[in-house]
Amino acid sequence: MSFASLGLHKTLVNTVSERGYSIPTPIQKAAIPAILKQRDVMAGAQTGTGKTAAFALPLLHRLLEQFDLDQTSEAGLTNQKYKKISVLVLTPTRELAQQVYNSFVTYSQNSSVQSVVVYGGASINTQINALDKGCDVLIATPGRLLELLMKNLIKLHDLKTLVLDESDRMLDMGFIVDIQRILTKIPSNRQTLFFSATFNNDIFALSKTLLKDPKLIEVDQRNATANKVKQLVYQVDSDKKSGLLSYLIGSKNWKQVLVFTRTKQGADELAKEMQKDGIATQAFHGDKSQGARDRVLADFKAGNVRALVATDVAARGLDIQQLQYVVNHELPYNAEDYIHRIGRTGRAGLEGLAISLVSAKESYLLADIEKLVGEHFNPQWFPGFEPDLDKQESSTKRPPSKKTLRAKALGKGPRNDKKPMKKPRQNRR
């Protein structure tokens, strides 16, 4: 099957052919026909399998068809293109917004379609100027989009399609209220598309309120990891993790490594430790300005930075085709994030290696991941960095939930310091 056989506009077929793409991926084969028929779609597939093109190409096709009709109509004789926002793509992070925007620009480069990207942490005036020049496709993060809507700087009355990209992450990051506010500003008779690599119960609950008779597309086992990525788990004490990481990078001569931590402070501290070990390292997280993040990412892609230590802000939206190595210095609290983390490697059919450094107190997080992906990992010991069994790091049991801790703090939880029962008072005579 070719892209032409999917019924796409000849301009798009020529563009993807020039980019070296000849055969659609499974997610593209399944999603493109459904979107062309204007069906609501809920699609899940592994990262790096062409999800963005799966919705970008059919949406661009519909725009190009509209432009063709305009040029044959009286309105088309004035050489004025339809400039109202027709497609809105919401993404949870700035990096993903940029990636989706770049894809739309690439696929529409031989057409008059105009795409604009807006997100926080960058000049709003520059983004307003871009919108004023005309916008057919708007890619946005929820916060900046709401700011533009509240200031009456854009209108979405003519919107035809809403896309929620990485929709599960939208909920994880607490965007549901923002999304609900945005929904009041767009037509109810729109097409709605959900795309993600992972689906959870919350997403299915949300889909029932936003999608109309959606076509469910799952080209792989639900929440599956990329099959081109080899996964290894090393059991190691927390205080030995940074040493093992630097040793792996140095001894194996890895040139480009993406390392994940759970916190921004942890990313900064680990980056400093690795720099002391002689490894060119930079931290990447949400506290850095957009300009700083762009510069760090550019240096990493160019090979000027050997290791990039990031929080989960980089788990979605970073598309580095040749990236071979991902290391989980700390496992994520959210098991779904593991899939997205290791999905930064093994992209576009290439092979990758994902290594997780797991301490004893993280065993419950590993168990959560195993349950989600349906795999069992056998932790290994790396020679010279074996865990110290004589001083096991705390308990491997799951820590108490926030609800339990709060109840205990308020004195409502179970108590072990019960006072002895009073002796029954003897009857007075």
Phi, psi and omega per residue, in radians:
M1 nan 2.359 3.133
S2 -1.912 2.974 3.080
F3 -1.146 -0.595 3.127
A4 -1.105 -0.640 -3.114
S5 -1.206 -0.262 3.099
L6 -1.416 -0.106 3.106
G7 1.530 0.296 -3.126
L8 -1.294 2.702 3.125
H9 -1.004 2.480 -3.068
K10 -1.047 -0.553 3.105
T11 -1.089 -0.734 3.127
L12 -1.205 -0.710 3.128
V13 -1.066 -0.741 3.115
N14 -1.135 -0.678 -3.112
T15 -1.154 -0.833 -3.124
V16 -1.172 -0.549 3.092
S17 -1.144 -0.702 3.099
E18 -1.124 -0.503 3.126
R19 -1.427 -0.057 3.098
G20 1.594 0.203 3.135
Y21 -1.713 2.133 -3.114
S22 -2.051 -0.587 -3.091
I23 -2.062 2.191 3.109
P24 -1.092 2.581 3.050
T25 -1.335 2.893 -3.136
P26 -0.952 -0.729 -3.130
I27 -1.172 -0.591 3.113
Q28 -1.235 -0.708 3.109
K29 -1.071 -0.645 -3.076
A30 -1.437 -0.685 -3.002
A31 -1.480 -0.685 -3.025
I32 -1.013 -0.863 3.123
P33 -1.041 -0.688 -3.124
A34 -1.160 -0.709 -3.139
I35 -1.211 -0.663 3.092
L36 -1.072 -0.529 3.101
K37 -1.461 0.088 3.101
Q38 1.144 0.499 3.039
R39 -1.360 2.564 2.887
D40 -1.218 2.486 -3.042
V41 -2.354 2.436 2.997
M42 -2.143 1.840 -2.964
A43 -2.120 2.349 3.084
G44 -2.252 2.371 3.098
A45 -2.778 2.778 -3.131
Q46 -1.057 2.657 3.102
T47 -1.134 2.601 3.129
G48 1.393 0.261 -3.092
T49 -1.879 0.190 3.073
G50 1.556 0.585 -3.135
K51 -1.138 -0.689 -3.102
T52 -1.078 -0.794 3.111
A53 -1.123 -0.485 -3.112
A54 -1.100 -0.540 3.065
F55 -1.855 -0.452 -3.125
A56 -1.178 -0.788 -3.063
L57 -1.105 -0.861 3.136
P58 -1.165 -0.561 3.115
L59 -1.228 -0.683 3.056
L60 -1.148 -0.643 3.095
H61 -0.979 -0.813 -3.118
R62 -1.140 -0.643 3.091
L63 -1.136 -0.764 -3.130
L64 -1.136 -0.645 3.077
E65 -1.103 -0.684 3.118
Q66 -1.144 -0.713 3.131
F67 -1.112 -0.676 3.119
D68 -1.085 -0.700 3.120
L69 -1.180 -0.695 3.138
D70 -1.069 -0.671 -3.089
Q71 -1.235 -0.361 3.121
T72 -1.682 -0.076 3.117
S73 -1.689 3.033 3.117
E74 -1.124 -0.626 3.135
A75 -1.115 -0.556 -3.116
G76 -1.215 -0.397 -3.124
L77 -1.183 -0.354 3.124
T78 -1.476 -0.028 3.116
N79 1.081 0.520 3.093
Q80 -1.855 2.147 -3.083
K81 -1.524 2.639 3.071
Y82 -1.105 1.991 -2.958
K83 -1.957 0.200 3.136
K84 -1.477 2.551 -3.086
I85 -1.118 2.111 -3.091
S86 -1.822 -0.563 -3.087
V87 -2.193 2.305 3.049
L88 -2.131 2.167 3.083
V89 -1.987 2.069 3.092
L90 -1.732 2.318 3.122
T91 -2.248 2.673 -3.107
P92 -1.376 -0.401 -3.071
T93 -2.279 2.779 3.120
R94 -1.130 -0.686 -3.118
E95 -1.099 -0.744 3.127
L96 -1.179 -0.658 3.093
A97 -1.032 -0.769 3.118
Q98 -1.105 -0.736 -3.119
Q99 -1.108 -0.789 3.140
V100 -1.139 -0.731 3.108
Y101 -1.030 -0.802 3.135
N102 -1.055 -0.639 3.118
S103 -1.146 -0.791 3.126
F104 -1.085 -0.723 3.133
V105 -1.121 -0.738 -3.132
T106 -1.095 -0.840 -3.068
Y107 -1.236 -0.408 -3.094
S108 -1.856 0.274 -3.009
Q109 -1.124 -0.413 3.132
N110 -1.732 0.387 -3.128
S111 -2.338 -3.129 3.133
S112 -1.736 0.200 3.091
V113 -1.138 2.360 3.120
Q114 -2.018 2.228 3.113
S115 -2.017 2.546 3.130
V116 -2.331 2.469 3.087
V117 -2.056 2.371 3.119
V118 -2.318 2.379 3.104
Y119 -2.799 2.817 3.142
G120 -1.264 2.877 3.131
G121 1.457 0.044 3.112
A122 -2.310 2.876 -3.090
S123 -1.070 2.120 3.113
I124 -1.257 -0.515 -3.137
N125 -1.126 -0.711 3.098
T126 -1.080 -0.707 3.141
Q127 -1.210 -0.644 3.094
I128 -1.125 -0.733 3.112
N129 -1.050 -0.697 3.118
A130 -1.135 -0.717 3.128
L131 -1.139 -0.643 -3.122
D132 -1.134 -0.411 3.134
K133 -1.402 -0.106 3.141
G134 1.995 2.399 -3.100
C135 -2.551 2.121 3.044
D136 -1.675 -0.700 -3.119
V137 -2.136 2.156 3.119
L138 -1.968 2.164 3.059
I139 -1.909 2.234 -2.985
A140 -2.599 2.695 2.881
T141 -1.597 2.616 -3.010
P142 -1.019 -0.725 -3.082
G143 -1.073 -0.874 -3.123
R144 -1.176 -0.630 3.115
L145 -1.099 -0.760 3.115
L146 -1.086 -0.674 3.107
E147 -1.049 -0.753 3.125
L148 -1.173 -0.671 3.130
L149 -1.196 -0.763 -3.125
M150 -1.131 -0.531 3.117
K151 -1.529 0.093 3.116
N152 1.048 0.590 -3.098
L153 -1.603 -0.275 3.070
I154 -2.474 2.745 3.076
K155 -2.178 2.479 3.141
L156 -2.107 0.412 -3.083
H157 -1.120 -0.469 -3.064
D158 -1.766 0.258 -3.099
L159 -1.100 2.338 3.125
K160 -1.799 -0.585 -3.055
T161 -2.447 2.336 3.022
L162 -1.962 2.258 3.096
V163 -2.054 2.216 2.979
L164 -1.835 1.855 -3.122
D165 -1.644 2.349 -3.000
E166 0.947 0.960 -3.033
S167 -1.087 -0.542 3.126
D168 -1.142 -0.637 3.133
R169 -1.186 -0.512 3.077
M170 -0.993 -0.770 -3.125
L171 -1.270 -0.709 -3.140
D172 -1.029 -0.614 -3.082
M173 -1.584 0.125 3.038
G174 1.335 0.517 -3.095
F175 -1.550 0.025 -3.020
I176 -1.043 -0.686 3.133
V177 -1.151 -0.750 3.106
D178 -1.078 -0.736 -3.140
I179 -1.101 -0.726 3.131
Q180 -1.108 -0.644 3.096
R181 -1.196 -0.661 3.118
I182 -1.154 -0.652 -3.109
L183 -1.078 -0.480 3.123
T184 -1.276 -0.213 -3.088
K185 -1.787 -0.010 -3.079
I186 -2.155 2.736 -3.108
P187 -1.069 2.551 3.123
S188 -1.405 -0.382 -3.124
N189 -1.633 0.813 -3.116
R190 -1.741 2.995 2.927
Q191 -1.621 2.385 -3.122
T192 -2.177 2.311 -3.110
L193 -2.180 2.271 3.026
F194 -1.895 2.201 3.060
F195 -2.281 2.385 3.090
S196 -2.922 2.876 3.056
A197 -1.558 -0.329 3.140
T198 -2.355 2.512 3.077
F199 -2.191 2.350 3.046
N200 -2.142 -3.131 -3.069
N201 -1.093 -0.615 -3.138
D202 -1.114 -0.665 3.130
I203 -1.157 -0.738 3.123
F204 -1.124 -0.636 3.099
A205 -1.148 -0.741 3.126
L206 -1.153 -0.671 -3.104
S207 -1.067 -0.559 -3.119
K208 -1.185 -0.399 -3.140
T209 -1.638 -0.366 -3.034
L210 -1.932 -0.473 -3.059
L211 -1.823 2.528 3.129
K212 -1.910 2.019 3.129
D213 0.754 0.994 -3.035
P214 -1.265 2.652 2.996
K215 -1.538 2.077 3.127
L216 -1.527 2.137 -3.115
I217 -2.120 2.074 3.052
E218 -2.343 1.806 -3.057
V219 -1.475 -0.204 3.084
D220 -2.276 3.016 3.016
Q221 -1.022 2.397 -3.084
R222 -0.964 2.356 3.113
N223 1.045 0.545 3.134
A224 -1.412 2.638 3.056
T225 -1.496 2.773 -3.121
A226 -1.059 2.267 -3.032
N227 -1.317 -0.168 3.112
K228 -1.616 0.013 -3.091
V229 -1.789 2.103 3.052
K230 -1.427 2.295 -3.066
Q231 -2.007 2.227 3.103
L232 -2.189 2.548 3.102
V233 -2.192 2.178 3.061
Y234 -1.926 2.214 3.056
Q235 -1.479 2.156 -3.038
V236 -2.691 2.526 3.097
D237 -1.143 2.619 -3.082
S238 -0.997 -0.694 -3.080
D239 -1.331 -0.070 3.099
K240 -1.867 -0.062 -3.038
K241 -1.100 -0.853 -3.080
S242 -1.123 -0.631 3.110
G243 -1.140 -0.754 3.114
L244 -1.133 -0.707 3.135
L245 -1.067 -0.844 3.134
S246 -1.111 -0.654 3.122
Y247 -1.131 -0.749 3.135
L248 -1.070 -0.812 -3.107
I249 -1.125 -0.767 -3.095
G250 -1.267 -0.849 -3.058
S251 -1.204 -0.556 -3.124
K252 -1.688 0.015 3.074
N253 0.977 0.766 3.073
W254 -1.274 2.285 -3.054
K255 -1.668 -0.417 -3.060
Q256 -2.540 1.899 -3.050
V257 -2.275 2.278 3.043
L258 -1.800 2.126 -3.054
V259 -2.005 2.347 -3.117
F260 -1.926 2.364 2.967
T261 -2.145 2.985 -3.117
R262 -1.536 -0.503 -3.033
T263 -2.177 2.771 3.115
K264 -1.145 -0.751 3.118
Q265 -1.085 -0.710 3.110
G266 -1.103 -0.640 3.109
A267 -1.137 -0.774 3.136
D268 -1.101 -0.775 -3.105
E269 -1.154 -0.732 -3.141
L270 -1.161 -0.698 3.121
A271 -1.054 -0.705 3.116
K272 -1.144 -0.725 3.128
E273 -1.087 -0.748 -3.116
M274 -1.213 -0.588 3.063
Q275 -1.104 -0.655 3.082
K276 -1.120 -0.486 3.112
D277 -1.454 0.079 3.085
G278 1.508 0.264 -3.141
I279 -1.820 2.141 3.123
A280 -1.114 1.907 -2.988
T281 -2.355 2.515 3.037
Q282 -2.347 2.662 3.085
A283 -1.671 2.651 -3.083
F284 -2.482 1.947 -3.141
H285 -2.792 3.109 -2.998
G286 -1.204 -0.299 3.125
D287 -1.367 -0.235 3.118
K288 -1.465 2.554 3.117
S289 -1.129 2.814 -3.136
Q290 -1.083 -0.661 3.116
G291 -1.083 -0.740 3.139
A292 -1.157 -0.703 3.129
R293 -1.134 -0.700 3.120
D294 -1.109 -0.724 -3.124
R295 -1.165 -0.770 3.129
V296 -1.079 -0.767 -3.131
L297 -1.129 -0.693 3.116
A298 -1.116 -0.712 3.112
D299 -1.138 -0.648 3.140
F300 -1.168 -0.790 3.133
K301 -1.127 -0.592 -3.117
A302 -1.386 -0.169 3.134
G303 1.573 0.092 3.107
N304 -1.355 -0.390 3.057
V305 -2.011 2.195 -3.057
R306 -1.439 -0.662 -3.111
A307 -2.268 2.339 3.072
L308 -1.985 2.054 -3.133
V309 -1.749 2.052 -2.968
A310 -2.331 2.742 2.952
T311 -1.531 -3.048 -3.085
D312 -1.228 0.002 3.007
V313 -1.087 -0.402 3.136
A314 -1.680 -0.044 -3.095
A315 -1.225 -0.366 3.109
R316 -2.351 2.312 3.062
G317 1.886 -0.306 3.078
L318 -1.544 2.075 -3.121
D319 -2.093 1.625 3.135
I320 -2.013 1.744 -2.940
Q321 -0.962 -0.688 -3.018
Q322 -1.639 0.107 -3.108
L323 -1.141 2.152 -3.083
Q324 -1.814 -0.434 -2.971
Y325 -2.220 2.272 3.016
V326 -2.229 2.340 3.141
V327 -2.193 2.214 2.994
N328 -1.560 1.696 3.078
H329 -1.162 -0.566 3.013
E330 -2.367 2.420 3.077
L331 -1.258 2.575 3.133
P332 -1.322 2.665 3.060
Y333 -1.231 -0.541 3.127
N334 -1.683 1.993 -3.034
A335 -1.037 -0.595 3.140
E336 -1.041 -0.539 -3.126
D337 -1.140 -0.447 3.090
Y338 -1.061 -0.745 -3.136
I339 -1.078 -0.758 -3.115
H340 -1.246 -0.618 3.107
R341 -1.050 -0.972 -3.050
I342 -1.269 -0.252 3.079
G343 -1.280 -0.072 3.060
R344 -1.273 -0.315 3.052
T345 -1.973 2.976 -3.121
G346 1.170 0.578 -3.074
R347 -1.591 2.697 3.090
A348 0.936 0.658 3.062
G349 1.467 -0.014 3.135
L350 -1.466 2.812 3.128
E351 -1.549 2.686 3.132
G352 -2.584 2.917 3.126
L353 -2.235 2.221 3.099
A354 -2.087 2.124 -3.116
I355 -2.024 2.344 3.082
S356 -2.032 2.223 3.086
L357 -1.713 1.956 -2.962
V358 -2.071 2.147 3.063
S359 -1.558 2.958 -3.096
A360 -1.048 -0.665 -3.095
K361 -1.318 -0.091 3.087
E362 -1.755 0.134 -3.085
S363 -1.027 -0.637 -3.120
Y364 -1.199 -0.526 3.094
L365 -1.214 -0.667 3.092
L366 -1.130 -0.687 3.120
A367 -1.104 -0.674 3.095
D368 -1.090 -0.724 3.135
I369 -1.143 -0.778 3.122
E370 -1.029 -0.712 3.139
K371 -1.149 -0.704 -3.101
L372 -1.197 -0.821 -3.036
V373 -1.548 -0.154 3.119
G374 1.247 0.524 3.118
E375 -2.223 2.720 3.046
H376 -2.024 2.214 -3.141
F377 -1.776 2.440 3.079
N378 -1.828 1.734 -3.123
P379 -1.015 2.408 3.123
Q380 -1.901 2.814 2.998
W381 -1.839 2.326 3.116
F382 -1.633 2.214 -3.104
P383 -0.920 2.233 -3.134
G384 1.646 -0.237 -3.133
F385 -2.258 0.531 -3.121
E386 -1.114 2.555 3.094
P387 -1.187 2.543 3.132
D388 -1.479 1.807 -3.065
L389 -1.262 -0.322 -3.126
D390 -1.326 -0.358 3.138
K391 -2.325 1.047 -3.140
Q392 -0.944 2.402 -3.066
E393 -1.324 1.646 3.086
S394 0.961 -2.914 -3.078
S395 -1.478 2.645 3.080
T396 -1.588 0.037 3.136
K397 -1.276 2.687 3.097
R398 -1.099 2.288 3.136
P399 -1.169 2.766 -3.131
P400 -1.098 2.606 -3.131
S401 -1.246 2.875 3.110
K402 -1.071 -0.616 3.141
K403 -1.111 -0.720 3.132
T404 -1.163 -0.753 -3.139
L405 -1.117 -0.707 3.141
R406 -1.157 -0.730 3.131
A407 -1.086 -0.674 3.138
K408 -1.176 -0.675 -3.133
A409 -1.150 -0.548 3.139
L410 -1.530 0.020 3.131
G411 1.340 0.373 -3.100
K412 -1.813 -0.134 -3.087
G413 -1.476 -3.141 3.112
P414 -1.124 2.470 -3.090
R415 -2.014 2.455 3.092
N416 -1.798 -0.077 -3.071
D417 -1.867 0.728 -3.107
K418 -1.113 2.441 3.102
K419 -1.281 2.590 3.115
P420 -1.099 2.544 -3.131
M421 -1.132 2.449 3.108
K422 -1.259 2.504 3.086
K423 -1.218 2.457 -3.135
P424 -1.078 2.391 -3.138
R425 -1.174 2.339 3.128
Q426 -1.309 2.557 3.126
N427 -1.095 2.318 3.092
R428 -1.399 2.531 3.098
R429 -1.887 nan nan
